[in-house]
Amino acid sequence: MRQSWKKRTRCALALLISLIIACTIWGFLIEPNRLIVRYETIQIETWPAELNGLRVAVIGDIHTGGPFIDDNKLARIVELTNQQQPDLVVLLGDYMSPNSWHSH
């Protein structure tokens, strides 16, 4: 019975360590390098006909100055936005990271 308990504890600890490693890899290597372009079509019954086909680019949470957003990444965001040829660009906020130990 004691061996079974030790084995379960080792398995649980290995699973926990694996989960922490996976989350760290995702948080520091994968997620910061993802730029997502999502296309949505919005239907509004009372929308003026002369505005049909209006293309809006919405950008949010850029956090420039943070550890993962440098000038090259910001230029890539601008490039991807311009490639969509929007009629209007809406910036939602969180443009810069606050002064902290990791900002530059």
Chimera marker file (.cmm) of the C-alpha trace (Angstrom):
<marker_set name="trace">
<marker id="1" x="0.000" y="0.000" z="0.000" r="1" g="1" b="0" radius="0.5"/>
<marker id="2" x="2.846" y="2.389" z="0.792" r="1" g="1" b="0" radius="0.5"/>
<marker id="3" x="4.440" y="1.840" z="-2.665" r="1" g="1" b="0" radius="0.5"/>
<marker id="4" x="1.132" y="2.668" z="-4.328" r="1" g="1" b="0" radius="0.5"/>
<marker id="5" x="0.910" y="5.951" z="-2.410" r="1" g="1" b="0" radius="0.5"/>
<marker id="6" x="4.478" y="6.910" z="-3.373" r="1" g="1" b="0" radius="0.5"/>
<marker id="7" x="3.787" y="6.064" z="-7.010" r="1" g="1" b="0" radius="0.5"/>
<marker id="8" x="0.636" y="8.210" z="-7.040" r="1" g="1" b="0" radius="0.5"/>
<marker id="9" x="2.486" y="11.094" z="-5.413" r="1" g="1" b="0" radius="0.5"/>
<marker id="10" x="5.307" y="10.887" z="-7.985" r="1" g="1" b="0" radius="0.5"/>
<marker id="11" x="2.799" y="10.789" z="-10.853" r="1" g="1" b="0" radius="0.5"/>
<marker id="12" x="0.880" y="13.768" z="-9.472" r="1" g="1" b="0" radius="0.5"/>
<marker id="13" x="4.108" y="15.716" z="-8.975" r="1" g="1" b="0" radius="0.5"/>
<marker id="14" x="5.314" y="14.867" z="-12.498" r="1" g="1" b="0" radius="0.5"/>
<marker id="15" x="1.944" y="15.966" z="-13.905" r="1" g="1" b="0" radius="0.5"/>
<marker id="16" x="2.070" y="19.226" z="-11.960" r="1" g="1" b="0" radius="0.5"/>
<marker id="17" x="5.621" y="19.972" z="-13.107" r="1" g="1" b="0" radius="0.5"/>
<marker id="18" x="4.682" y="19.142" z="-16.708" r="1" g="1" b="0" radius="0.5"/>
<marker id="19" x="1.691" y="21.492" z="-16.499" r="1" g="1" b="0" radius="0.5"/>
<marker id="20" x="3.838" y="24.304" z="-15.111" r="1" g="1" b="0" radius="0.5"/>
<marker id="21" x="6.429" y="23.804" z="-17.872" r="1" g="1" b="0" radius="0.5"/>
<marker id="22" x="3.717" y="23.728" z="-20.563" r="1" g="1" b="0" radius="0.5"/>
<marker id="23" x="2.114" y="26.939" z="-19.243" r="1" g="1" b="0" radius="0.5"/>
<marker id="24" x="5.506" y="28.650" z="-19.075" r="1" g="1" b="0" radius="0.5"/>
<marker id="25" x="6.343" y="27.672" z="-22.652" r="1" g="1" b="0" radius="0.5"/>
<marker id="26" x="2.926" y="28.877" z="-23.820" r="1" g="1" b="0" radius="0.5"/>
<marker id="27" x="3.137" y="32.138" z="-21.856" r="1" g="1" b="0" radius="0.5"/>
<marker id="28" x="6.672" y="33.123" z="-22.847" r="1" g="1" b="0" radius="0.5"/>
<marker id="29" x="7.318" y="31.543" z="-26.252" r="1" g="1" b="0" radius="0.5"/>
<marker id="30" x="4.055" y="30.888" z="-28.086" r="1" g="1" b="0" radius="0.5"/>
<marker id="31" x="1.339" y="33.350" z="-27.023" r="1" g="1" b="0" radius="0.5"/>
<marker id="32" x="3.423" y="36.557" z="-27.228" r="1" g="1" b="0" radius="0.5"/>
<marker id="33" x="4.271" y="35.773" z="-30.860" r="1" g="1" b="0" radius="0.5"/>
<marker id="34" x="0.687" y="35.173" z="-31.995" r="1" g="1" b="0" radius="0.5"/>
<marker id="35" x="-0.994" y="37.879" z="-34.021" r="1" g="1" b="0" radius="0.5"/>
<marker id="36" x="-4.582" y="36.986" z="-34.766" r="1" g="1" b="0" radius="0.5"/>
<marker id="37" x="-6.598" y="38.457" z="-37.623" r="1" g="1" b="0" radius="0.5"/>
<marker id="38" x="-10.263" y="37.624" z="-37.236" r="1" g="1" b="0" radius="0.5"/>
<marker id="39" x="-12.942" y="38.526" z="-39.775" r="1" g="1" b="0" radius="0.5"/>
<marker id="40" x="-16.491" y="39.233" z="-38.625" r="1" g="1" b="0" radius="0.5"/>
<marker id="41" x="-19.522" y="40.399" z="-40.579" r="1" g="1" b="0" radius="0.5"/>
<marker id="42" x="-22.017" y="42.368" z="-38.557" r="1" g="1" b="0" radius="0.5"/>
<marker id="43" x="-25.630" y="42.660" z="-39.727" r="1" g="1" b="0" radius="0.5"/>
<marker id="44" x="-27.530" y="45.716" z="-38.444" r="1" g="1" b="0" radius="0.5"/>
<marker id="45" x="-31.059" y="46.199" z="-39.757" r="1" g="1" b="0" radius="0.5"/>
<marker id="46" x="-31.023" y="49.991" z="-39.370" r="1" g="1" b="0" radius="0.5"/>
<marker id="47" x="-27.561" y="50.419" z="-40.908" r="1" g="1" b="0" radius="0.5"/>
<marker id="48" x="-27.453" y="53.155" z="-43.595" r="1" g="1" b="0" radius="0.5"/>
<marker id="49" x="-27.094" y="51.681" z="-47.081" r="1" g="1" b="0" radius="0.5"/>
<marker id="50" x="-24.309" y="54.116" z="-48.002" r="1" g="1" b="0" radius="0.5"/>
<marker id="51" x="-22.137" y="52.548" z="-45.286" r="1" g="1" b="0" radius="0.5"/>
<marker id="52" x="-22.541" y="48.968" z="-46.529" r="1" g="1" b="0" radius="0.5"/>
<marker id="53" x="-19.172" y="47.299" z="-46.966" r="1" g="1" b="0" radius="0.5"/>
<marker id="54" x="-17.478" y="49.494" z="-44.354" r="1" g="1" b="0" radius="0.5"/>
<marker id="55" x="-14.288" y="47.734" z="-43.224" r="1" g="1" b="0" radius="0.5"/>
<marker id="56" x="-13.197" y="48.407" z="-39.651" r="1" g="1" b="0" radius="0.5"/>
<marker id="57" x="-9.927" y="47.223" z="-38.105" r="1" g="1" b="0" radius="0.5"/>
<marker id="58" x="-10.041" y="46.930" z="-34.321" r="1" g="1" b="0" radius="0.5"/>
<marker id="59" x="-6.748" y="46.794" z="-32.424" r="1" g="1" b="0" radius="0.5"/>
<marker id="60" x="-6.434" y="46.345" z="-28.692" r="1" g="1" b="0" radius="0.5"/>
<marker id="61" x="-3.988" y="45.453" z="-25.942" r="1" g="1" b="0" radius="0.5"/>
<marker id="62" x="-0.792" y="46.225" z="-27.818" r="1" g="1" b="0" radius="0.5"/>
<marker id="63" x="1.185" y="46.883" z="-24.600" r="1" g="1" b="0" radius="0.5"/>
<marker id="64" x="4.205" y="48.423" z="-26.345" r="1" g="1" b="0" radius="0.5"/>
<marker id="65" x="7.192" y="48.715" z="-24.085" r="1" g="1" b="0" radius="0.5"/>
<marker id="66" x="6.426" y="45.335" z="-22.565" r="1" g="1" b="0" radius="0.5"/>
<marker id="67" x="8.920" y="42.498" z="-22.692" r="1" g="1" b="0" radius="0.5"/>
<marker id="68" x="7.429" y="40.960" z="-25.860" r="1" g="1" b="0" radius="0.5"/>
<marker id="69" x="6.497" y="44.020" z="-27.929" r="1" g="1" b="0" radius="0.5"/>
<marker id="70" x="9.452" y="45.699" z="-29.583" r="1" g="1" b="0" radius="0.5"/>
<marker id="71" x="9.600" y="48.004" z="-32.610" r="1" g="1" b="0" radius="0.5"/>
<marker id="72" x="9.652" y="45.049" z="-35.018" r="1" g="1" b="0" radius="0.5"/>
<marker id="73" x="6.487" y="43.523" z="-33.530" r="1" g="1" b="0" radius="0.5"/>
<marker id="74" x="4.727" y="46.898" z="-33.582" r="1" g="1" b="0" radius="0.5"/>
<marker id="75" x="5.705" y="47.330" z="-37.247" r="1" g="1" b="0" radius="0.5"/>
<marker id="76" x="4.282" y="43.844" z="-37.935" r="1" g="1" b="0" radius="0.5"/>
<marker id="77" x="0.982" y="44.833" z="-36.303" r="1" g="1" b="0" radius="0.5"/>
<marker id="78" x="0.796" y="47.967" z="-38.464" r="1" g="1" b="0" radius="0.5"/>
<marker id="79" x="1.699" y="45.942" z="-41.566" r="1" g="1" b="0" radius="0.5"/>
<marker id="80" x="-0.992" y="43.310" z="-40.914" r="1" g="1" b="0" radius="0.5"/>
<marker id="81" x="-3.562" y="46.022" z="-40.260" r="1" g="1" b="0" radius="0.5"/>
<marker id="82" x="-2.706" y="47.879" z="-43.456" r="1" g="1" b="0" radius="0.5"/>
<marker id="83" x="-2.903" y="44.647" z="-45.473" r="1" g="1" b="0" radius="0.5"/>
<marker id="84" x="-6.581" y="44.390" z="-44.522" r="1" g="1" b="0" radius="0.5"/>
<marker id="85" x="-7.237" y="47.756" z="-46.217" r="1" g="1" b="0" radius="0.5"/>
<marker id="86" x="-9.658" y="49.008" z="-43.556" r="1" g="1" b="0" radius="0.5"/>
<marker id="87" x="-11.778" y="52.127" z="-43.992" r="1" g="1" b="0" radius="0.5"/>
<marker id="88" x="-11.498" y="52.852" z="-40.280" r="1" g="1" b="0" radius="0.5"/>
<marker id="89" x="-8.996" y="51.791" z="-37.584" r="1" g="1" b="0" radius="0.5"/>
<marker id="90" x="-10.239" y="51.671" z="-33.996" r="1" g="1" b="0" radius="0.5"/>
<marker id="91" x="-7.677" y="51.506" z="-31.177" r="1" g="1" b="0" radius="0.5"/>
<marker id="92" x="-9.321" y="50.082" z="-28.061" r="1" g="1" b="0" radius="0.5"/>
<marker id="93" x="-6.698" y="50.874" z="-25.455" r="1" g="1" b="0" radius="0.5"/>
<marker id="94" x="-3.793" y="49.469" z="-23.458" r="1" g="1" b="0" radius="0.5"/>
<marker id="95" x="-1.286" y="50.998" z="-25.867" r="1" g="1" b="0" radius="0.5"/>
<marker id="96" x="1.702" y="50.939" z="-23.536" r="1" g="1" b="0" radius="0.5"/>
<marker id="97" x="2.869" y="48.850" z="-20.626" r="1" g="1" b="0" radius="0.5"/>
<marker id="98" x="3.113" y="50.764" z="-17.372" r="1" g="1" b="0" radius="0.5"/>
<marker id="99" x="6.495" y="51.487" z="-15.866" r="1" g="1" b="0" radius="0.5"/>
<marker id="100" x="7.571" y="48.317" z="-14.143" r="1" g="1" b="0" radius="0.5"/>
<marker id="101" x="10.594" y="46.075" z="-13.842" r="1" g="1" b="0" radius="0.5"/>
<marker id="102" x="9.961" y="44.443" z="-17.230" r="1" g="1" b="0" radius="0.5"/>
<marker id="103" x="8.963" y="47.440" z="-19.373" r="1" g="1" b="0" radius="0.5"/>
<marker id="104" x="11.304" y="49.366" z="-21.635" r="1" g="1" b="0" radius="0.5"/>
<link id1="1" id2="2" r="1" g="1" b="0" radius="0.2"/>
<link id1="2" id2="3" r="1" g="1" b="0" radius="0.2"/>
<link id1="3" id2="4" r="1" g="1" b="0" radius="0.2"/>
<link id1="4" id2="5" r="1" g="1" b="0" radius="0.2"/>
<link id1="5" id2="6" r="1" g="1" b="0" radius="0.2"/>
<link id1="6" id2="7" r="1" g="1" b="0" radius="0.2"/>
<link id1="7" id2="8" r="1" g="1" b="0" radius="0.2"/>
<link id1="8" id2="9" r="1" g="1" b="0" radius="0.2"/>
<link id1="9" id2="10" r="1" g="1" b="0" radius="0.2"/>
<link id1="10" id2="11" r="1" g="1" b="0" radius="0.2"/>
<link id1="11" id2="12" r="1" g="1" b="0" radius="0.2"/>
<link id1="12" id2="13" r="1" g="1" b="0" radius="0.2"/>
<link id1="13" id2="14" r="1" g="1" b="0" radius="0.2"/>
<link id1="14" id2="15" r="1" g="1" b="0" radius="0.2"/>
<link id1="15" id2="16" r="1" g="1" b="0" radius="0.2"/>
<link id1="16" id2="17" r="1" g="1" b="0" radius="0.2"/>
<link id1="17" id2="18" r="1" g="1" b="0" radius="0.2"/>
<link id1="18" id2="19" r="1" g="1" b="0" radius="0.2"/>
<link id1="19" id2="20" r="1" g="1" b="0" radius="0.2"/>
<link id1="20" id2="21" r="1" g="1" b="0" radius="0.2"/>
<link id1="21" id2="22" r="1" g="1" b="0" radius="0.2"/>
<link id1="22" id2="23" r="1" g="1" b="0" radius="0.2"/>
<link id1="23" id2="24" r="1" g="1" b="0" radius="0.2"/>
<link id1="24" id2="25" r="1" g="1" b="0" radius="0.2"/>
<link id1="25" id2="26" r="1" g="1" b="0" radius="0.2"/>
<link id1="26" id2="27" r="1" g="1" b="0" radius="0.2"/>
<link id1="27" id2="28" r="1" g="1" b="0" radius="0.2"/>
<link id1="28" id2="29" r="1" g="1" b="0" radius="0.2"/>
<link id1="29" id2="30" r="1" g="1" b="0" radius="0.2"/>
<link id1="30" id2="31" r="1" g="1" b="0" radius="0.2"/>
<link id1="31" id2="32" r="1" g="1" b="0" radius="0.2"/>
<link id1="32" id2="33" r="1" g="1" b="0" radius="0.2"/>
<link id1="33" id2="34" r="1" g="1" b="0" radius="0.2"/>
<link id1="34" id2="35" r="1" g="1" b="0" radius="0.2"/>
<link id1="35" id2="36" r="1" g="1" b="0" radius="0.2"/>
<link id1="36" id2="37" r="1" g="1" b="0" radius="0.2"/>
<link id1="37" id2="38" r="1" g="1" b="0" radius="0.2"/>
<link id1="38" id2="39" r="1" g="1" b="0" radius="0.2"/>
<link id1="39" id2="40" r="1" g="1" b="0" radius="0.2"/>
<link id1="40" id2="41" r="1" g="1" b="0" radius="0.2"/>
<link id1="41" id2="42" r="1" g="1" b="0" radius="0.2"/>
<link id1="42" id2="43" r="1" g="1" b="0" radius="0.2"/>
<link id1="43" id2="44" r="1" g="1" b="0" radius="0.2"/>
<link id1="44" id2="45" r="1" g="1" b="0" radius="0.2"/>
<link id1="45" id2="46" r="1" g="1" b="0" radius="0.2"/>
<link id1="46" id2="47" r="1" g="1" b="0" radius="0.2"/>
<link id1="47" id2="48" r="1" g="1" b="0" radius="0.2"/>
<link id1="48" id2="49" r="1" g="1" b="0" radius="0.2"/>
<link id1="49" id2="50" r="1" g="1" b="0" radius="0.2"/>
<link id1="50" id2="51" r="1" g="1" b="0" radius="0.2"/>
<link id1="51" id2="52" r="1" g="1" b="0" radius="0.2"/>
<link id1="52" id2="53" r="1" g="1" b="0" radius="0.2"/>
<link id1="53" id2="54" r="1" g="1" b="0" radius="0.2"/>
<link id1="54" id2="55" r="1" g="1" b="0" radius="0.2"/>
<link id1="55" id2="56" r="1" g="1" b="0" radius="0.2"/>
<link id1="56" id2="57" r="1" g="1" b="0" radius="0.2"/>
<link id1="57" id2="58" r="1" g="1" b="0" radius="0.2"/>
<link id1="58" id2="59" r="1" g="1" b="0" radius="0.2"/>
<link id1="59" id2="60" r="1" g="1" b="0" radius="0.2"/>
<link id1="60" id2="61" r="1" g="1" b="0" radius="0.2"/>
<link id1="61" id2="62" r="1" g="1" b="0" radius="0.2"/>
<link id1="62" id2="63" r="1" g="1" b="0" radius="0.2"/>
<link id1="63" id2="64" r="1" g="1" b="0" radius="0.2"/>
<link id1="64" id2="65" r="1" g="1" b="0" radius="0.2"/>
<link id1="65" id2="66" r="1" g="1" b="0" radius="0.2"/>
<link id1="66" id2="67" r="1" g="1" b="0" radius="0.2"/>
<link id1="67" id2="68" r="1" g="1" b="0" radius="0.2"/>
<link id1="68" id2="69" r="1" g="1" b="0" radius="0.2"/>
<link id1="69" id2="70" r="1" g="1" b="0" radius="0.2"/>
<link id1="70" id2="71" r="1" g="1" b="0" radius="0.2"/>
<link id1="71" id2="72" r="1" g="1" b="0" radius="0.2"/>
<link id1="72" id2="73" r="1" g="1" b="0" radius="0.2"/>
<link id1="73" id2="74" r="1" g="1" b="0" radius="0.2"/>
<link id1="74" id2="75" r="1" g="1" b="0" radius="0.2"/>
<link id1="75" id2="76" r="1" g="1" b="0" radius="0.2"/>
<link id1="76" id2="77" r="1" g="1" b="0" radius="0.2"/>
<link id1="77" id2="78" r="1" g="1" b="0" radius="0.2"/>
<link id1="78" id2="79" r="1" g="1" b="0" radius="0.2"/>
<link id1="79" id2="80" r="1" g="1" b="0" radius="0.2"/>
<link id1="80" id2="81" r="1" g="1" b="0" radius="0.2"/>
<link id1="81" id2="82" r="1" g="1" b="0" radius="0.2"/>
<link id1="82" id2="83" r="1" g="1" b="0" radius="0.2"/>
<link id1="83" id2="84" r="1" g="1" b="0" radius="0.2"/>
<link id1="84" id2="85" r="1" g="1" b="0" radius="0.2"/>
<link id1="85" id2="86" r="1" g="1" b="0" radius="0.2"/>
<link id1="86" id2="87" r="1" g="1" b="0" radius="0.2"/>
<link id1="87" id2="88" r="1" g="1" b="0" radius="0.2"/>
<link id1="88" id2="89" r="1" g="1" b="0" radius="0.2"/>
<link id1="89" id2="90" r="1" g="1" b="0" radius="0.2"/>
<link id1="90" id2="91" r="1" g="1" b="0" radius="0.2"/>
<link id1="91" id2="92" r="1" g="1" b="0" radius="0.2"/>
<link id1="92" id2="93" r="1" g="1" b="0" radius="0.2"/>
<link id1="93" id2="94" r="1" g="1" b="0" radius="0.2"/>
<link id1="94" id2="95" r="1" g="1" b="0" radius="0.2"/>
<link id1="95" id2="96" r="1" g="1" b="0" radius="0.2"/>
<link id1="96" id2="97" r="1" g="1" b="0" radius="0.2"/>
<link id1="97" id2="98" r="1" g="1" b="0" radius="0.2"/>
<link id1="98" id2="99" r="1" g="1" b="0" radius="0.2"/>
<link id1="99" id2="100" r="1" g="1" b="0" radius="0.2"/>
<link id1="100" id2="101" r="1" g="1" b="0" radius="0.2"/>
<link id1="101" id2="102" r="1" g="1" b="0" radius="0.2"/>
<link id1="102" id2="103" r="1" g="1" b="0" radius="0.2"/>
<link id1="103" id2="104" r="1" g="1" b="0" radius="0.2"/>
</marker_set>
